[in-house]
Amino acid sequence: MTRPIIGIIGRRDKIVSKIEREANVIIYDYMTSLDKENASYIGLITNNQHDFIDEDILNLCDGILMMGGVEIKSYHIHLIKYAISNNIPFLGICQGAQALGLSTLTGAKLIKLDEYLTEINHAPKINSVKELTNIVHKVSFEENSKLYNMFGSSIDVNSHHQYALPRVAEPMKIVGTAPDGVIEAIEHVDPNIFAIGVQWHPENMENMQPLFKEFVNRSRIRKRSKGNESTHLCNVKA
């Protein structure tokens, strides 16, 4: 079986050994979900100035995943636009979904949910890893969306986000909302382009594996179909 290569956008974080240092981190839960679908993966990391990623590296990627917990930078927006313009399947989770939505908006800011009147606590306190799977609310899907075709009209999800998208603009569309109206899922309007963002954390939910399956399948199709492409530095400076 052909193993597509998924580029996972690294999360800048602090690690502690003898001293505290900055590092680029990829959380194992995402890799485990990709392992189940026989995908390979590499980390996507910019230089220290956040102004370019070598396109030789991007050309290795048959799909790109942006995980949660990533502070959104301008280069994330450029990577998303690069993926969509080159028909590279993109899956954004939590902040990855927010970045996908912001890539269509000019000057928009995320909504801080403690300032948003809602009966749902979208970021409940977590005391252990086991609690990452706790169900918080339902998400209702629009008919004929990719997520509707995967899961039906609605699904129970976990939730660990303090911010949400205010809206989206073409070529993205809203396909999933929480009962309080918070945007929970978005997709590209073109059914032939796989660009999906979900606000919850499917990597911690066994029943969400079909999302990773479809993402990897679309990445596998791209791997089989892509031809020789020119390589040069991909400028992602704002």
Long-range contacts (C-beta under 8 A, 24 or more apart in sequence): 1-38, 2-220, 2-223, 2-224, 3-38, 3-39, 3-40, 3-220, 4-39, 4-40, 4-62, 4-63, 4-216, 4-219, 4-220, 4-222, 4-223, 5-39, 5-40, 5-41, 5-42, 5-60, 5-61, 5-62, 5-63, 5-219, 5-223, 6-34, 6-39, 6-40, 6-41, 6-42, 6-61, 6-62, 6-63, 6-64, 6-65, 6-216, 6-219, 7-41, 7-42, 7-43, 7-44, 7-57, 7-58, 7-60, 7-61, 7-63, 7-64, 7-65, 8-41, 8-42, 8-43, 8-44, 8-64, 8-65, 8-66, 8-67, 9-43, 9-44, 9-64, 9-65, 9-66, 9-67, 9-70, 9-76, 9-79, 9-96, 10-43, 10-44, 10-45, 11-67, 11-69, 11-70, 12-70, 12-71, 13-69, 26-67, 27-67, 27-69, 27-203, 29-201, 29-203, 29-204, 30-65, 30-67, 30-93, 30-203, 32-203, 33-202, 33-203, 33-209, 33-212, 34-65, 34-212, 34-216, 36-209, 36-212, 37-209, 37-212, 37-213, 37-215, 37-216, 37-217, 38-216, 39-63, 39-216, 39-219, 39-220, 41-65, 44-79, 46-75, 46-236, 50-74, 50-75, 50-236, 51-75, 51-235, 51-236, 51-237, 52-233, 52-234, 52-235, 52-236, 52-237, 53-79, 53-234, 53-236, 54-233, 54-234, 55-231, 55-232, 55-233, 55-234, 56-231, 58-82, 58-88, 58-234, 59-229, 59-231, 61-88, 62-88, 62-89, 62-219, 62-220, 62-222, 62-223, 62-226, 63-88, 63-89, 63-90, 63-91, 63-194, 63-215, 63-216, 63-218, 63-219, 63-222, 64-88, 64-89, 64-90, 64-91, 65-90, 65-91, 65-92, 65-93, 65-96, 65-215, 66-90, 66-91, 66-92, 66-93, 66-95, 66-96, 66-99, 66-100, 67-93, 67-94, 67-95, 67-96, 67-203, 68-93, 68-94, 68-95, 68-96, 68-160, 68-161, 68-201, 69-94, 69-95, 70-95, 70-96, 70-99, 71-95, 72-98, 72-99, 72-102, 74-236, 74-237, 74-238, 75-236, 75-237, 75-238, 77-102, 77-103, 78-234, 78-235, 78-236, 78-237, 78-238, 79-236, 80-195, 82-234, 82-236, 83-195, 84-171, 84-188, 84-193, 84-195, 87-193, 87-222, 88-219, 88-222, 89-194, 89-195, 89-215, 89-218, 89-219, 89-222, 90-194, 90-195, 90-196, 91-194, 91-196, 91-197, 91-211, 91-212, 91-215, 92-195, 92-196, 92-197, 92-198, 93-197, 93-198, 93-201, 93-202, 93-203, 94-160, 94-161, 94-198, 94-199, 94-200, 94-201, 95-161, 96-197, 97-165, 97-185, 97-186, 97-197, 97-198, 97-199, 98-163, 98-164, 98-165, 98-197, 98-199, 99-197, 100-172, 100-186, 100-195, 100-196, 100-197, 101-165, 101-168, 101-172, 101-183, 101-186, 101-197, 102-165, 103-172, 104-168, 104-169, 104-170, 104-171, 104-172, 105-166, 105-167, 105-168, 105-169, 108-166, 108-167, 109-166, 110-163, 110-164, 110-165, 110-166, 111-163, 111-164, 111-165, 111-166, 112-162, 112-163, 113-161, 113-162, 113-163, 113-164, 113-182, 114-162, 116-164, 116-182, 118-180, 118-181, 118-182, 119-179, 119-180, 120-159, 120-178, 120-179, 120-180, 120-182, 121-159, 122-159, 122-160, 122-161, 122-162, 122-164, 122-178, 122-182, 123-159, 123-160, 123-161, 123-162, 124-159, 124-160, 126-160, 132-158, 132-160, 132-201, 132-204, 133-158, 133-204, 133-205, 134-158, 136-200, 137-178, 137-179, 137-180, 138-178, 138-179, 139-176, 139-177, 139-178, 139-184, 139-185, 139-200, 140-176, 140-177, 140-179, 141-175, 141-176, 141-185, 142-173, 142-174, 142-175, 142-176, 145-175, 145-176, 145-185, 145-187, 146-175, 146-187, 146-191, 146-194, 146-196, 146-214, 147-175, 147-176, 147-185, 147-187, 147-196, 147-198, 147-211, 148-175, 150-210, 150-211, 150-214, 151-210, 155-207, 155-208, 157-184, 157-200, 157-205, 157-208, 158-200, 158-201, 158-204, 158-205, 159-199, 159-200, 159-201, 160-200, 160-201, 161-199, 161-200, 164-199, 172-197, 194-218
